[in-house]
Amino acid sequence: MTPSLDTEERVASVLDGLWPAEKTEILDWLVTGTKDERFIDEIFVELCDRLRASGISVARGALAFRIRHPQWLGARILWKAGMASAEIATYGYGSENTPEYLNSPINDIHQGASEIRHRLNGDGIDEAGYTIYEELRAEGLTDYCAWPIEHTFGKRHVATFSSDRPGGFTDAEVLALKNLMPALALVSEIRLKNRMTRTLLETYVGPHAGEKILNGATTRGSGMTVGAAILICDLRNFTHISDLWPRDDVIELLNGYFDAMCAPIEEFGGEILKFMGDGLLAIFPLTDPKACENLLKAIASAQRGLVALNEINRQKGHDPLGYGIGVHVGDVMYGNIGSKTRLDFTVIGPAVNIASRLETLTKETGRTVLFSEEFVRMAGNREELENLGPWLLRGLETPVEVYALPQNPVQIPPAQSR
């Protein structure tokens, strides 16, 4: 196809380094019309729909981002013609060493390529290249383009577009798509950093506390009083283990222990507020009428996970892990505490202290889980527990009636929240 004079003028603009090469309604929308949209996947879907509606033969588009997440190295946002929402896939650490990635245009863009173009069908078809081309041909696509999305500090992501027009993209279409890249970089970086901020807060302080911080709860002393079922767990003999085991084995053990404990807490609606060395503090807010019941379910699931973990440790020649859990219920102060420049979003109060004292008492009683009378009364599961009688806990003037799980329980029967 012979480029029109208009196309030639735009080519000259691109070569001269001027941007935008052409001002369009889609470009205006991308820059000024997306300010109220939080998620880049929804912006990308609308962008592709607008492109196709304008006559540009985009039938498939994708964004490949490198992200900072404890579990994922990257994510792909995929749109195909007719899709109302994008398909989002995540990729774990190590995926950068797989043949699929190494033989991909994404890898070449990450390595510094400024553009990749490949005609998939029709006259003058290029030789076979990346493995993804066969997938695109099978979908009836005819042309493929990829460009870097340049974020600050040299961070490089990728945008790709495929055509379903016989013969592929026209030169004018390629220029129109390439013209969007600087705006797409700005729009995506803002959303990616917002998502990264949210992810970091969720990772280090938990989803509920993270949401409160994002909503402005960052002033020292700010907070609220909430009713909660409180769980404090601590690993036994960790000092001895850390002194004798190799460092990497200790880290692996701790991660396995926290996986076994934390996954059930989160699954049943609890919030892990902090890790304290080899211990953790979690709450189940009483705004959920099943908070106590869910805490009990979380403990039962965690115990099963720890049994499985100890079997793995036994096979490696290690002694089984011991642990203690203290559970209480009451009002806690939930908010920011710390110095002027370094804050911790946590809970404090007498109820937290009692849960901690109960956890410590597990060492003396030889029981792995201890409950206060207040929790048992609220959970309504007195019949399934063993009454250990009143105990005078350190720092308290009045003894606390203490309950324990039966020795070697098979499972915790469902509690009826009251």
C-alpha positions in Angstrom: 0.0 0.0 0.0 1.4 3.4 -1.0 1.3 5.8 2.0 -0.8 8.9 1.6 0.7 12.4 1.9 -0.9 12.5 5.3 0.8 9.4 6.4 4.1 10.6 5.0 3.7 13.8 7.0 3.1 11.8 10.2 6.1 9.6 9.4 8.2 12.8 9.2 6.9 13.9 12.5 7.8 10.7 14.2 11.3 10.8 12.6 11.7 14.4 13.9 10.9 13.2 17.4 7.7 15.2 17.6 4.8 13.8 19.6 1.9 13.4 19.0 2.4 12.7 15.3 -1.4 13.2 15.0 -3.9 14.5 17.5 -7.0 12.2 17.7 -10.1 11.7 19.7 -8.8 8.4 21.1 -5.5 10.1 22.2 -7.5 12.9 23.8 -9.6 10.4 25.7 -6.6 8.3 26.8 -4.9 11.4 28.2 -7.9 13.4 29.7 -10.8 11.0 29.8 -9.5 8.2 32.0 -8.8 10.2 35.2 -11.7 8.6 37.1 -10.8 5.0 36.1 -8.7 3.1 38.7 -7.8 -0.1 36.8 -5.6 -0.2 33.8 -7.2 -3.4 32.4 -10.6 -1.6 32.1 -8.9 1.4 30.4 -7.2 -1.0 28.0 -10.4 -2.8 27.1 -12.1 0.5 26.3 -9.0 1.7 24.4 -9.1 -1.4 22.2 -12.9 -1.1 21.7 -12.4 2.5 20.6 -9.6 1.6 18.2 -11.7 -1.1 16.6 -14.8 1.2 16.4 -12.7 3.8 14.7 -11.8 1.4 11.9 -8.3 0.3 13.0 -8.2 -3.5 12.6 -7.1 -4.4 16.1 -8.6 -7.8 17.0 -6.3 -8.7 19.9 -4.2 -6.6 22.3 -2.1 -7.3 25.3 -0.2 -5.5 28.0 2.7 -7.3 29.7 3.8 -5.7 33.0 6.6 -6.6 35.3 5.1 -6.1 38.8 6.4 -6.1 42.4 4.5 -8.8 44.2 5.5 -11.5 46.7 4.2 -14.2 44.4 4.3 -12.9 40.9 7.0 -11.6 38.6 4.6 -10.3 36.0 1.1 -10.0 34.7 -0.5 -10.0 31.3 -3.7 -8.2 30.4 -5.3 -9.7 27.3 -8.2 -8.4 25.2 -9.8 -10.0 22.1 -12.5 -8.5 19.9 -15.9 -9.0 21.5 -14.6 -9.4 25.1 -16.4 -7.2 27.6 -13.5 -7.5 30.1 -9.8 -8.4 29.9 -8.3 -11.7 30.8 -5.6 -11.3 33.4 -2.9 -13.9 33.9 0.0 -13.7 36.4 3.4 -15.3 36.1 5.6 -16.5 38.9 9.2 -16.0 39.6 11.3 -18.3 37.4 9.0 -17.8 34.4 11.7 -15.6 32.9 13.8 -18.7 32.3 11.2 -20.7 30.5 11.4 -21.4 26.7 8.0 -19.7 26.2 9.4 -16.4 27.6 12.9 -16.7 26.1 11.5 -17.3 22.6 9.0 -14.4 22.8 8.8 -10.9 21.5 8.2 -9.8 25.1 11.8 -10.9 26.0 13.3 -9.1 23.0 11.5 -5.9 24.0 12.8 -6.3 27.5 16.3 -6.8 26.1 16.1 -3.4 24.2 14.2 -3.9 21.0 12.2 -0.7 20.1 9.6 -2.4 17.8 8.6 -5.8 16.6 6.5 -6.3 13.5 5.5 -9.6 11.9 3.0 -10.4 9.1 1.4 -13.6 9.8 -0.6 -14.3 6.6 -0.8 -13.1 3.0 1.7 -12.1 0.4 5.2 -11.5 1.6 4.7 -13.5 4.8 7.8 -13.4 7.1 9.6 -16.5 8.0 8.4 -18.4 11.1 9.7 -16.7 14.3 8.4 -16.6 17.9 6.3 -19.5 19.1 3.4 -17.2 19.7 2.9 -16.6 16.0 1.4 -20.1 15.5 -1.1 -19.3 18.2 -2.0 -16.0 16.5 -2.4 -17.7 13.1 -4.7 -20.3 14.6 -6.9 -17.4 15.8 -7.1 -16.1 12.2 -4.9 -13.1 12.9 -2.8 -11.6 10.1 -0.3 -9.1 11.6 1.5 -8.5 14.9 3.1 -5.4 16.4 4.9 -4.9 19.8 6.3 -1.8 21.4 7.9 -1.0 24.7 6.0 1.0 27.3 8.6 3.1 29.0 8.1 3.9 32.6 10.3 6.0 34.9 13.8 4.8 36.0 14.2 2.5 33.0 11.3 0.2 33.8 10.1 -1.4 30.5 6.8 -3.1 29.9 5.2 -4.2 26.6 2.1 -3.5 24.5 1.2 -5.7 21.6 -1.6 -5.5 19.0 -2.7 -8.0 16.3 -4.8 -7.4 13.2 -7.5 -9.6 11.6 -7.6 -7.6 8.3 -6.4 -9.6 5.2 -2.9 -8.3 4.6 -2.5 -7.0 8.1 -2.2 -3.5 9.5 -1.9 -0.6 7.1 1.0 1.8 7.6 -1.5 4.4 8.9 -2.8 2.0 11.5 0.7 1.1 12.7 1.5 4.8 13.1 -1.8 5.4 14.9 -1.0 2.6 17.4 2.6 3.7 17.9 1.4 7.2 18.5 -0.5 6.0 21.6 2.5 4.6 23.4 3.7 7.7 25.3 0.2 8.4 26.6 -0.4 4.7 27.4 2.9 4.7 29.3 1.8 7.6 31.5 -1.7 6.3 32.1 -0.4 2.7 32.9 2.4 3.9 35.2 0.0 5.8 37.4 -2.3 2.8 37.7 0.5 0.4 38.2 2.1 2.4 40.9 -1.3 2.7 42.6 -1.7 -1.0 42.4 1.9 -1.5 43.7 1.2 0.7 46.7 -1.9 -1.2 47.5 0.0 -4.5 47.1 2.8 -3.4 49.3 0.4 -2.3 52.1 -1.6 -5.5 51.8 1.7 -7.5 52.0 3.1 -5.7 55.0 0.1 -4.6 57.1 -2.8 -6.7 55.7 -5.7 -5.7 53.4 -8.0 -4.1 56.0 -5.3 -1.9 57.6 -3.9 -1.2 54.1 -7.2 0.1 52.9 -7.5 2.3 56.0 -4.0 3.8 55.4 -4.9 4.4 51.7 -8.0 6.2 52.9 -5.9 8.6 55.0 -5.4 6.9 58.4 -1.8 8.0 58.7 -1.8 10.3 61.6 -0.1 9.2 64.8 -2.7 8.3 67.4 -5.5 8.0 64.9 -7.6 4.9 65.2 -10.8 3.4 66.6 -12.0 1.0 69.2 -13.3 -2.3 67.7 -14.5 -5.5 69.2 -12.5 -8.5 68.0 -11.6 -12.1 68.7 -7.8 -12.1 69.1 -5.4 -14.9 68.2 -1.7 -14.8 69.2 0.5 -17.7 68.1 4.1 -18.4 68.9 6.6 -21.1 67.8 8.2 -23.3 70.4 12.0 -23.7 70.8 12.7 -21.4 67.9 15.8 -19.9 69.5 17.3 -23.4 69.8 16.4 -24.2 66.2 17.8 -20.9 64.8 21.1 -21.5 66.7 21.6 -25.0 65.3 20.0 -25.0 61.8 21.6 -23.5 58.7 20.1 -20.0 57.9 18.3 -21.1 54.7 16.7 -24.1 56.6 15.5 -21.7 59.3 13.9 -19.4 56.8 12.3 -22.3 55.0 10.9 -23.6 58.3 9.5 -20.2 59.3 7.9 -19.7 55.9 6.3 -23.2 56.0 5.0 -22.5 59.6 3.5 -19.1 58.6 2.0 -20.6 55.5 0.2 -23.2 57.6 -1.0 -20.7 60.1 -1.8 -17.7 57.9 -3.7 -19.2 55.0 -6.5 -20.5 57.2 -6.7 -17.2 59.1 -7.1 -15.2 55.9 -9.5 -17.8 54.4 -11.9 -17.5 57.3 -11.9 -13.7 57.4 -9.2 -13.0 59.9 -6.7 -10.2 59.6 -3.0 -10.8 60.3 -1.7 -7.6 61.8 1.9 -8.4 62.4 4.6 -11.0 62.6 6.7 -10.9 65.7 9.8 -12.9 65.0 8.4 -16.5 65.2 4.9 -15.3 66.4 1.9 -13.6 64.9 -1.0 -11.4 66.0 -4.4 -11.7 64.2 -7.9 -10.5 64.8 -11.4 -11.5 63.7 -13.5 -8.4 63.9 -16.8 -8.9 65.7 -18.7 -7.0 63.0 -18.9 -10.5 61.5 -21.4 -12.4 63.6 -19.4 -15.6 62.8 -16.1 -14.2 63.9 -15.6 -16.7 66.8 -16.8 -19.6 64.8 -14.4 -18.6 61.9 -11.5 -18.3 64.3 -12.1 -21.8 65.5 -12.3 -23.1 62.0 -9.0 -21.3 61.2 -7.3 -23.0 64.1 -8.5 -26.4 63.1 -7.3 -25.9 59.6 -4.0 -24.5 60.8 -3.5 -27.5 63.0 -4.0 -29.9 60.1 -1.5 -27.9 58.1 1.1 -28.1 60.9 0.6 -31.8 61.2 1.4 -32.1 57.4 4.4 -29.7 57.9 5.8 -31.8 60.8 5.6 -34.9 58.7 7.7 -33.2 56.0 10.2 -32.1 58.7 10.3 -35.6 60.2 11.2 -37.0 56.7 14.0 -34.5 56.6 15.3 -35.7 60.0 14.0 -32.6 62.0 12.1 -32.6 65.2 8.4 -31.6 65.0 7.5 -28.0 65.5 5.7 -27.1 68.7 3.5 -24.0 69.0 1.2 -22.2 71.4 -2.0 -20.3 70.7 -3.8 -17.9 73.0 -7.4 -16.7 72.2 -9.4 -14.0 73.8 -12.2 -11.6 72.8 -12.8 -7.9 73.7 -12.4 -4.3 72.7 -9.0 -3.2 71.2 -7.6 0.1 70.1 -6.9 -0.3 66.4 -4.8 2.3 64.8 -1.4 4.1 64.4 1.1 4.0 67.1 4.8 4.9 67.0 7.3 7.7 66.6 6.7 10.9 64.6 8.2 9.4 61.5 7.7 5.6 61.9 4.3 4.2 62.6 2.8 0.8 63.2 -0.8 0.0 62.4 -1.7 -2.4 65.1 -4.0 -3.2 68.0 -3.4 -2.7 71.7 -5.3 -3.0 74.9 -6.0 -5.3 77.8 -7.7 -7.8 75.6 -4.5 -8.2 73.5 -2.5 -8.6 76.7 -4.8 -11.4 77.9 -4.5 -13.3 74.6 -0.7 -13.0 74.9 -0.7 -14.3 78.5 -2.8 -17.2 77.4 -0.3 -18.1 74.7 2.5 -18.0 77.3 0.4 -20.2 79.6 0.3 -23.0 77.0 4.0 -23.7 78.0 3.0 -24.3 81.6 -0.2 -26.3 80.8 1.3 -28.3 78.0 -1.7 -27.5 75.8 -1.3 -26.0 72.3 -4.4 -23.8 72.3 -6.0 -22.0 75.3 -9.2 -19.9 75.3 -10.5 -17.4 77.8 -14.0 -17.7 79.4 -15.1 -14.6 77.6 -14.3 -16.1 74.2 -15.9 -19.5 75.0 -19.1 -17.8 76.2 -19.3 -15.8 73.0 -18.4 -18.8 70.7 -20.9 -21.0 72.5 -18.7 -24.1 72.3 -18.1 -24.8 76.0 -19.2 -28.4 75.7 -16.4 -29.2 73.2 -13.6 -27.8 75.4 -11.9 -28.8 78.6 -12.1 -26.4 81.6 -8.7 -26.0 83.1 -10.1 -23.8 85.9 -9.1 -20.3 87.0 -5.5 -19.0 86.4 -4.0 -15.8 87.6 -2.3 -14.4 84.6 0.7 -12.1 84.9 -0.3 -8.5 85.3 -3.9 -9.3 86.2 -5.5 -9.1 89.6 -8.5 -11.4 88.9 -8.0 -15.0 87.8 -9.2 -15.9 84.2 -11.2 -19.1 83.6 -9.2 -21.0 81.0 -10.3 -23.6 78.5 -8.3 -25.9 76.3 -8.9 -28.1 73.3 -9.2 -31.8 74.2 -6.0 -33.6 74.1 -5.2 -34.8 70.5 -8.4 -33.5 69.0 -9.5 -34.8 65.7 -11.2 -31.6 64.8 -12.9 -28.6 66.3 -16.7 -29.0 66.0 -18.5 -26.0 64.4 -19.3 -23.4 66.9 -22.6 -21.5 67.1 -21.9 -17.8 67.2 -24.0 -15.9 69.8 
